[in-house]
Amino acid sequence: MTSTERSYVVHTYGCQMNEHDSERIAGLLEADGLHAVTDQADADVVVVNTCCIRENADNRLYGNLGWLKSWKAERPDRQIVVGGCLAQKDRDMVQTKAPWVDVVLGTHNVHRAAELVAHARTSGPITEIFDEAVMDEHALFPSALPARRDTSYNAWVTIQIGCDNSCAFCIVPSVRGAEISRPFADVIAEVEQLAANGVSEVTLLGQNVNSYGRDLQLAARRAGDAAARVRPMFSELLTAVGAVPGIRRVRFTSPHPKDMRPETFAAIASTPAVCEHLHYPLQAGSDRILTAMHRGYTARRYLERLAEARRVIPDLAVSTDIIVGFPGETDDDFAATLEVAATAAFDSAYTFQFSPRPGTEAATMGECFVARAVVAERFERLKIVVERSALAKHRARIGRVEEVLVEGPSKRDASVLTARTRQNKLVHFATPVPLRTGAYAAVEITAAAPHHLTGRFVELTAEPLHKRRIPVVAG
């Protein structure tokens, strides 16, 4: 069987950064002659791109690998690839627990995916984990590699990798490494190329996007470059990306509250393409717990910056992350979280029950773990608070006409379309005329629920510019 006849499928778990890495792995495999399939039964290569942030990530991976053992036994020439954060963390353990795995690669060598698959095919199983990022732009940033995206109207753009924070619950710094900012001009060049290919919405990706450029400034100072002492700020990048012709929407994720600057709020407000949506992770409302988490801000400071953002940016929607049951959380601590969540009146919230992640500081706090039943009860109480504010925010939009970006038929009801507003709110609506994915339409909001809106089609506002077939493109 020749390489041109071989096929692959990628299974992705975790955050947008992982999904973007998967696009690049897929692009590299296609550049090497493989083609994508949707059914695993038809694949010659299965890539499992892992995450180690969520609870039971390890069990999910090794459970899947157990199933894939029989999949591979049907045809021994099939190959199994494990990548991502859990592979970076577990390293040789993956093939120790699942010796039928052919390739294990980490977060710093995504650029080697196709080469490692080819190597394993001729020379046997291989584990290759780099301890730090390769200082080569085409290896360093996923966006500099070929990509196969599932959609052609929107795209992720990596502006930064790694994280210099030390949040007690997070393993990202261990598996993604130190913060490294991508050169300003390279980001703009990629966005310009994406726009030329018909992409109209981009999301800027980084573990802590609003610290973008900090390392560039430090490097310039060490080099004695007086002209580059003022680092390119994230706000400047937002403005420049928003000015690229053809880009109608700019999003970003995720910022850190301790690094949020007034300039960023001003850039969002003054750049028409930048969407009125801010993901602003709270994590906890208790100052004592925030200190134990090493978050670097107080609840009061968080709310002050949130109020400033809403004052500067009209019609701003705010989403957040909140962890329930961090080690040592008391009833009073949780009450403080409920109070801050109610005061903040979030549009939506990603709420999580704490689970210890091996390799993090919080995982060593076993004597302070909160009983699971207590955590579950608190979680339900928090859910009531955040859904109440979400529903109120959504009901306030009834009667408004919103411009939405069409994502395609609803997964639950194919007779209606699913789309997103600039505030990143999900809208379901029927249309009397066919609308292509990637089109923009005006929709009147007619009903609201905590997690979505319902609307009535008004008119088409912009046809999609992307090609129907999704090409493999270089960054």
N, C-alpha and C positions, 0 to 999 in steps of 0.2 A: 504494500500500500504506500503510495507516495504522500508527501506532506500536503500536497494540494487537495488530497481526498480526505484529510483528517478534519475532525470537527471538535468543537469545545463548547462548554457552558460554564458560566461563572455564577457562583452563589455568594452573595455579599451580606455580611452582618455588620451592624454598627452605624457609625456616623457618616456624614456627607464626605468626609475625607476618605473613608474606606470605599465609598461608592465611586469617588473620583479615581482612586487607585485602581479599582476594578475596570473602569473605562480604559485606563492606560494598559492594564494587563491584556485586556481584550484586543486593544489596538496593536500591541506588540505581537500577539499570537496571529492576528490576521495578516500583519505585515510579513509574518513568517510562513504564510500559506494556509493557515487553518481557517475554517469558516464557522460562524456561530450557528448553534441550534437551540431550540427552546426546550426540548425534551431530553432529559439526562440519558434516557435509554438510547438515544441516537448519537451520544457524544463519545469521542475517543479520549478526550481530556476533560476532567472536572476540576475546576479551581474553586477552593473554599477560602474566601477572604474573610478572616476572622476578626472578632472584636473581643476585648477582655474587660470591657467596662461593665456590661450588664451582668445581672445575677445568672448563675448557672451557665455562663458562656463555655466553660470547660466541658461540662456535661453535654452540652449541645454539640460541641465539636466532636468529641470522641464517640458520641452516639451516632452522629452522621457518618463518621469514618467507619464505624462498625457496619453500617448498612452498605457503605461503598466497598467494603471488603468483598461481599458477594457480587456486587456489580462488576468489580474488576475480575473476579474469578471466572465470570462468564467469558471474558476475553482478556487474557493476560497482557495483551499489548496495550490495553487501556492505561491511562496515567491519572494519578491523583496528585494535585498540587495544593498545598496549604500555605497561605500567606497571611499577612495582617498582624495585628497587635498581639494576638494570642500566640502566634508562631514566633514572634519576636521574643515574647516572654518565656515560652516553654522550650524553645530551641530544640536540642537533641531529644527532649522528652517526647516530642510528637512521633518520631519514628521508633522510639523505644516502645511506646504504647500501641502504635499502629505501624508495624514494619512494612506494611503493604503500600504506604505512602511513598510516592516517587520523588517529590520535590517539596522541601520546606524552605521558604524564603521569608525575610522579615520586612519591616517597614522602610528600611534604607536601601533596599536593592530591588525595588519594583522594576527598574530598568533592565534587570537581568532575567526576567520571567521567561521569555522565549528561549534564551540561551540555555537556561537551566533545564527546561523541558526537553530540548534537543540533547543535552548532555545525558540526562537520565535515561533517555530512550536508547542510547548506545552504550552507556557506561554504568548504568545502575543508579539506585537511589542516591540523592544528595541533599544535605542540609547546608544552606549558606545563609548565615546571619551576620550582618555587619553591625558593629557596636555603635557606629555613628554615621551620619550622612556623608555620602561621597561628595567631595567638593568639586563637582562638575555640574554645570547648570542643567545639562540634559539628563543627568542621573538624579540630580538633587530635587528638582521640582517635577511632580507628576505632569503638570501642564505642558512641560517641554517635550513630552513623549507623544508618539502616535496615540490616537484615541478612537474607540468605537463607542459613541454615545447612543443611548436608547431613544433620545429625542434630539431633534435638530433645531428646535426653536429656542431652547435655553441651554446653558452650559455652566459648569463650575470652573472657576479660575483660581488656582492656588497662588496666593500672594505670600505665604509664610508657612514654614513647617516647624514642628517642635514647640516646646513651651518652657519658659523659664520660671513659671510659678511652682509652688510647692503645696498645692491643696492636699490635705491629709487623706482625702477619699479617692484621689485620682492617680492612675498609673500612667497617664499619657506621657509625662516627662521621661519616664523610664523606657517606654517603648517607641516614642517619637523623637526623643533627643532634645537638644537645646534649640531655642528660637533662631531661625535663620530666615531673613526677609529676602524675597526675590527682588532683583533689580527693578526699579520703577519702570524703566523703558521697556523691559521685557514683558511686564504685565500689560502695558498699554498696547504693545505690538500684538500680543495674543488676542486681546479683546478686539482690536481692529480686524484681525484675520477672521475671528468668529463672526463679527458683523458682516464681513464680506461674504461669508458662507450662509448668511440668512438668519443667524442667531439674533434674537431681539432682547433676550433677558439673560443676564449673567449674575452669578452669585460668587462673591469673593470669599475664598476659604482660608481659614487659618485657625489654629487653636486659640489664639488671642489676637484677633485681627487689629485691635486698636493700639497694640504696641508695635505695629508694623513700622520698620525703619529704625528702631532703637539700636539694633546691632550694626546697621549700616553707618550710623553716626559714630558709634564707638570705634569701628574699623577706620573710619576717616580720621578720627582724632589720633589713633595710634600711628597712622601713616603721616600725620602732620599736614593733612590737607585742609588748609584754612578755608578754602572755598566750599568745602562740604561739611562744615561743622554743624549746620542746621539740617537735621535729618529730614527726609521727605516724610511728612506726617500722613497718617491714614486719611485724614480729611482731604488732603491734597490729592491722594490717590482716588478717593471717591469722586471728587470733582472732575478729575481727568478722565476717568472711566465713563462717567456720565455724559461727557462731552463727545464721546466717540459717535460719529454718524451711524445711524441704524440701531443703536442701543436705546430701547424704550424703557427698560427697567433694570435697575441695579439693586441687588440685595447683598447682604454680607452676614457671615456667621463664623465664630461667635465672639463678641466683645467681652471684656472683663470689666466689671463696674469700677474697680480701683484705677483703671487706666483710661476711663472715659473722659474726654476733654470737651470743653465748650466748642472748640473748632469743629469737632465731628458733628455735633448737633447743628451747627450753622451750615455745614456742607450738605447735610441731609435736607435742610429747609430750603437752601438756595439752588440746589441742583435738581432740575425737574425730573430727570430720569431716576434718581435715587428714591426708592420706595419709602413710604411713610410707615415703616415697620421696624421695630427695634426688639431684637431678642436680648433680654437683659437678665442674666441668671442671678437669682437671689440666693438660692441654696438653703438659707435659714433666716429667720427673723430675730433670733436671739443673738445679742452681741457676744455672749459667752460661747455659744456654739460657733459663731463666725470666727472667733479667735482660735478656737480649737481646730477649725477647718483650715486656718491660715489664709483666710480670704482677703484680708487687707482693707476692710471697710466695716463700718458699723451700719446698723439698720437705719439710723437717722441719716447718715451720709448717703446711703442708697436711695432713700426716699427723696432727699433734696435733689440729687442728680436726676431722678426720674421726673420730679416736678419741673426741673429746668428743661428737660427734653420736651415735655408736653407743652411748655410755654413757648418754646422756640419753634417747634415743628407742628404745624396745624394738622389735625386729624390723625395723630400718631396712634398706631396700634402697638401694644407692648405684650410680648410673651416672655416666659421665664422658665427656669428650672428650680425645683424645690426638692430637697431630700428630707424625708421623714425618718426619725429614729436614729440619727447619727449618735455614735457612742456617747453616753452621758447625758443625752437629752432628757430633761425633766418635764413634768407637766407645765411648769412655768415657762420653760424654754419653748415648748410647743405652742403654748398660748401666745407667746410673742410672735411666733411665725404666723399663726392665724391672724393676729392683729395687723401685721405688716401686709400680708396677702390681701386682707380686706381693704386696707388703706390704699394699697397700690392699684386695686381694681384692674387686674390684668385682663387682657383680651383672651388669653389662653395660657395654659401652664402645663409643662411636662413634670409630673410628680412621680417620685421614686421612693420606694421603701429601701432604706439603707441595707446593703449587703456587703460584707467585707471582701475586698479584692486583694488577693495575695500580692505582696510586694508594695502595698501602700501602708502609710503610718496608721491609718484607721484600723487596718486589719490586726494590728498588734494591741488594740484596746479591748481585748476580749472581756476583761473584768467589768467594762463599762457598757457592754452591749445591752440594748433595750429589748425586753421580751417581745417575741414576734407577735403575740396577740395584742400587746399594747401598740406596737407599730402599726399593725393592720387597722386597729380602731382609730388611731390618729389619722391614718391615711384617708379613711372614709370621711372623717370630719373635714379634712383639708379639701377633699374633692368637692364637698358641698359648697365651700367658700369660693373656690376658683370657678366652679361652674355657674354659680350665682352671678358673679361679676361678668363672666363671659356671655351669659345669656342677656344681661342688661346691656352690655356693649353691642351685641348683635341686634337686639330689638330696637336700639336707637338708630339703626341703619335702615329700618323698614321705610319704604317710600323714596329712598334715595336711588339715583341712577348711578351705577358703578361701572367703570370699564374693567372688564375681566379678560384674562388670558386663557383661552380654551385648552384644556389638557386632554380632552377626549371623552368618550362615553363613561358614565358612572359605572363603577364596578358592581353596584347593587341593582341598578336599573338602567339598562342599556338604552332606554327610550329617552333619557335625559342626558345632558352634557354636564361635565364637571369642569369648573374653571376657578381661577383665583383672582382676587382683587389685588390692588397695589398693597393693601394692608395684610396680604397673605391669608385672607379669609376664603375658605372653600365655599363655592356657590354651585348649586345644582339648578339647572333650568332647561326647559324644553324650548325647541326652536322650530319654526315653520320652514326654515331653509337650512340646507346642509352647511355645516361649518367645519372647516379643516382644523385639525390640531395645530396650535400655534397662531390661530387667528385671534384678533381682539374684537370684543363686542361690548356694546352698552347693554346693561341688564338692570331692570328695576327690581329692587329687593322687595319681596312680598311677604316673607315669613322668616322667622329666626329660631334657631336651636342653639344649645351651648357650643356645638362643634362645627356648625355649618349654617349657611344661609340658603334660602330658596328665592329664585328670581324669575322674572318674565323678560324674555328677549325683546329688545327695543330695536337695535340696528347693528349691523356690522360696521366696525370702525377702522379695521385694518386687516388686509389679507396677510397670511403668513408669507415670509420671503424665503424660507428654507426650501430645499429640494425635498421631494417625497422620499427619496432613498437616502439613508443616513450613511455618508461616506466615512472612511477612516481618514482622519486628518491629522497632520502634525501640528503641535502647538507653536 
